[in-house]
Amino acid sequence: MTKIVMISDTHNRYNDLVIPPCDILIDSGDYSFRGTDTEIKNFYRWFNKQPATHLISVQGNHEKGWEADPDKAELLAWKQCDRVKLLQDSGTTINGIKFWGSAWQPAFFNWAWNLPRGLELKEKWDLIP
């Protein structure tokens, strides 16, 4: 049996969490307020210390810095946590379990990963196997 722990919407309060030992730890986004370089570095430094065999991360609508410059953000994340699987319109299989990550959402205020409802958003969501 595979033990999975999932967190989200910690908004820089992840240090308050106690993560139990697990096979897979998933963060499904909004670990930050704006996705600044410092927030990215701090989160992935913390994430790397967690007692999980595998780490998966999907960005949330608060990770605006990530959306603005994904190459830079990925590099910042991997420098702190080179074992993380960063999923953005992509998937991975761990212990025979398939995971898919996508941050796209219907437009919601001025947050990240917004697309209008309709064809554009459907095209992104149609990528999900």
C-alpha positions in Angstrom: 0.0 0.0 0.0 1.2 3.5 -0.9 0.8 6.3 1.7 0.0 9.6 0.1 -0.1 13.0 1.9 -1.5 16.0 0.1 -1.3 19.7 1.2 -2.4 22.9 -0.4 -3.1 26.6 0.3 -0.6 27.0 3.0 0.3 30.5 1.9 3.8 30.6 3.5 2.5 28.8 6.7 3.9 25.3 5.7 6.3 25.5 8.6 3.3 25.0 10.9 2.7 21.6 9.4 3.9 18.3 10.7 4.1 15.9 7.7 4.0 12.2 8.7 6.4 9.8 7.0 4.9 8.9 3.6 5.6 7.5 0.2 4.3 10.4 -1.8 3.9 14.0 -0.6 1.9 16.3 -3.0 1.6 20.0 -2.8 -1.2 21.2 -5.0 -0.4 24.9 -5.0 -0.7 28.2 -3.2 2.3 27.6 -1.0 3.0 31.3 -1.4 1.2 34.6 -1.6 2.7 35.8 -4.9 5.3 33.2 -6.0 8.3 35.5 -5.5 11.8 34.2 -5.8 12.2 34.1 -2.1 8.9 32.3 -1.5 9.8 29.7 -4.1 13.3 29.1 -2.6 11.9 28.9 1.0 9.1 26.5 0.1 11.2 24.1 -1.9 13.9 24.1 0.8 11.3 23.1 3.3 9.7 20.6 0.9 13.0 18.9 0.4 13.3 18.2 4.2 9.9 16.4 4.4 9.8 12.7 5.3 8.6 11.5 1.9 10.1 9.2 -0.6 8.6 11.1 -3.6 7.6 14.8 -3.9 5.2 16.2 -6.4 4.4 19.9 -6.8 1.7 21.6 -8.8 1.6 25.4 -8.9 -1.5 27.3 -7.7 -3.1 30.6 -8.7 -1.0 32.5 -6.1 2.3 31.4 -7.8 2.2 34.5 -10.1 6.0 34.7 -10.3 6.1 31.1 -11.5 3.6 31.8 -14.3 5.5 34.9 -15.3 8.9 33.1 -15.6 8.5 29.4 -15.4 12.1 28.6 -16.5 13.5 30.7 -13.7 11.1 29.4 -11.1 11.8 25.8 -12.0 15.5 26.4 -11.6 15.0 28.1 -8.2 12.9 25.1 -7.1 15.3 22.4 -8.3 18.3 24.2 -6.7 16.5 23.7 -3.3 14.8 20.4 -4.0 16.2 18.3 -6.9 14.0 15.3 -6.2 10.7 17.1 -6.7 8.5 16.3 -9.7 7.1 19.6 -11.0 3.9 19.0 -12.9 2.5 21.6 -15.2 0.3 20.1 -18.0 2.3 16.9 -17.4 2.2 13.7 -15.5 4.2 11.1 -13.7 3.7 7.5 -12.4 4.9 6.5 -9.0 4.3 3.1 -7.5 1.9 2.3 -10.4 -0.2 5.4 -9.5 -0.7 8.0 -12.3 -0.6 11.7 -11.3 -1.3 14.7 -13.5 -0.7 18.4 -12.7 -2.2 21.5 -14.2 -2.6 24.9 -12.6 -5.1 26.3 -15.2 -8.3 27.6 -13.9 -11.3 29.7 -15.0 -10.4 33.4 -14.8 -10.6 34.5 -11.2 -9.6 38.1 -10.3 -6.0 38.8 -11.3 -4.4 35.6 -10.2 -2.1 33.3 -12.1 -3.0 30.5 -14.5 -6.3 32.2 -15.5 -8.0 31.5 -18.8 -11.5 32.5 -19.8 -14.1 29.8 -19.8 -14.5 28.3 -23.2 -12.2 26.8 -25.8 -8.8 28.0 -24.4 -9.5 26.5 -21.0 -11.0 23.3 -22.5 -7.8 22.8 -24.6 -5.7 22.8 -21.5 -8.1 20.6 -19.6 -8.3 18.2 -22.6 -4.6 17.4 -22.0 -5.5 15.6 -18.9 -5.5 11.8 -19.7 
